[in-house]
């Protein structure tokens, strides 16, 4: 399982700590330098029920840039994936992807269900 994260992101740090405490093996990747693959984005889009906006870190400075925010609604799925791969800071994090796992953001109750904890 891969965990794409930004080292200064508090949600990412909490998520990594939670994975470690629950003994869940994972590989950490820097989301700004190494973004998810097209296949991984497709898996996450499926998890989100096709809602592309859920891929975005809507609170980021990059997302609030009018040139980006106004452009997004007119982009195709492929163009959105390309934009996210070019600008990793736009991706909601942590971005966790693996066999039968696709999660974004850190909400312990959702993660417990996904990993069948408790």
C-alpha positions as CSV (number, residue, x, y, z in Angstrom):
1,X,0.0,0.0,0.0
2,X,1.2,3.5,-0.9
3,X,0.7,6.6,1.2
4,X,1.3,9.8,-0.7
5,X,1.9,12.6,1.8
6,X,3.4,16.0,2.4
7,X,5.8,15.9,5.4
8,X,4.5,19.2,6.9
9,X,0.8,18.1,6.7
10,X,-0.6,17.3,10.1
11,X,-3.3,15.0,8.7
12,X,-0.6,13.1,7.0
13,X,1.4,12.7,10.2
14,X,-1.7,11.5,12.1
15,X,-2.4,9.0,9.3
16,X,1.1,7.6,9.3
17,X,1.1,7.4,13.1
18,X,-2.3,5.5,12.9
19,X,-1.0,3.1,10.3
20,X,2.1,2.4,12.4
21,X,0.1,1.9,15.6
22,X,-2.2,-0.6,13.8
23,X,0.7,-2.5,12.2
24,X,-0.4,-1.8,8.7
25,X,2.5,-2.0,6.2
26,X,2.9,1.0,3.9
27,X,5.3,2.8,1.7
28,X,5.5,6.6,2.1
29,X,5.9,8.8,-1.0
30,X,6.3,12.6,-1.2
31,X,3.2,13.8,-3.0
32,X,4.7,16.9,-4.4
33,X,7.7,15.1,-6.0
34,X,6.1,11.8,-6.9
35,X,2.4,12.0,-7.7
36,X,0.0,9.0,-8.1
37,X,-0.1,7.2,-11.4
38,X,-3.1,7.4,-13.8
39,X,-4.1,4.0,-12.7
40,X,-4.1,5.0,-9.0
41,X,-6.1,8.2,-9.8
42,X,-8.6,6.0,-11.7
43,X,-8.9,3.7,-8.7
44,X,-9.5,6.7,-6.4
45,X,-12.0,8.2,-8.8
46,X,-13.9,5.0,-8.7
47,X,-13.8,5.1,-4.8
48,X,-15.3,8.6,-4.9
49,X,-18.1,7.5,-7.2
50,X,-16.7,9.4,-10.1
51,X,-16.6,12.8,-8.3
52,X,-13.4,14.4,-9.6
53,X,-13.6,17.3,-7.2
54,X,-13.0,15.0,-4.3
55,X,-9.4,14.5,-5.5
56,X,-8.6,18.1,-4.8
57,X,-7.1,19.8,-1.7
58,X,-9.6,22.6,-1.8
59,X,-8.0,24.4,1.1
60,X,-4.6,24.7,-0.7
61,X,-3.3,28.0,-1.9
62,X,-2.8,26.3,-5.3
63,X,-6.4,25.4,-5.6
64,X,-7.6,28.9,-4.6
65,X,-5.5,30.4,-7.4
66,X,-8.2,31.8,-9.7
67,X,-6.4,30.6,-12.8
68,X,-6.7,27.0,-11.5
69,X,-10.0,27.1,-9.7
70,X,-11.9,28.6,-12.6
71,X,-10.3,26.3,-15.1
72,X,-11.2,23.0,-13.3
73,X,-14.9,22.7,-14.1
74,X,-14.2,22.8,-17.9
75,X,-11.5,20.1,-17.8
76,X,-12.0,16.5,-18.9
77,X,-11.1,13.6,-16.6
78,X,-7.8,13.1,-18.4
79,X,-6.9,16.8,-18.1
80,X,-7.7,16.8,-14.4
81,X,-5.4,13.8,-13.8
82,X,-2.7,15.6,-15.8
83,X,-3.1,18.8,-13.8
84,X,-2.9,16.8,-10.5
85,X,0.2,15.0,-11.7
86,X,1.8,18.3,-12.6
87,X,0.9,20.0,-9.3
88,X,1.0,17.5,-6.5
89,X,0.0,20.2,-3.9
90,X,-3.5,20.2,-5.5
91,X,-4.1,16.6,-4.4
92,X,-6.1,16.0,-1.2
93,X,-3.8,14.2,1.2
94,X,-2.9,11.8,2.5
95,X,-3.7,9.8,-0.6
96,X,-3.7,6.1,0.3
97,X,-3.9,3.5,-2.4
98,X,-3.5,-0.2,-2.4
99,X,-5.2,-3.5,-3.1
100,X,-8.8,-3.0,-2.0
101,X,-7.9,0.4,-0.3
102,X,-8.5,3.9,-1.6
103,X,-8.6,6.7,0.9
104,X,-8.0,10.4,1.0
105,X,-7.8,12.6,4.0
106,X,-7.6,11.1,7.5
107,X,-10.8,10.2,9.4
108,X,-10.1,7.4,11.9
109,X,-13.6,6.0,11.8
110,X,-13.5,5.6,8.0
111,X,-10.0,4.2,8.2
112,X,-11.1,1.6,10.8
113,X,-13.8,0.4,8.5
114,X,-11.6,0.3,5.5
115,X,-8.9,-1.7,7.3
116,X,-11.4,-3.7,9.3
117,X,-10.0,-2.5,12.7
118,X,-12.0,-3.3,15.9
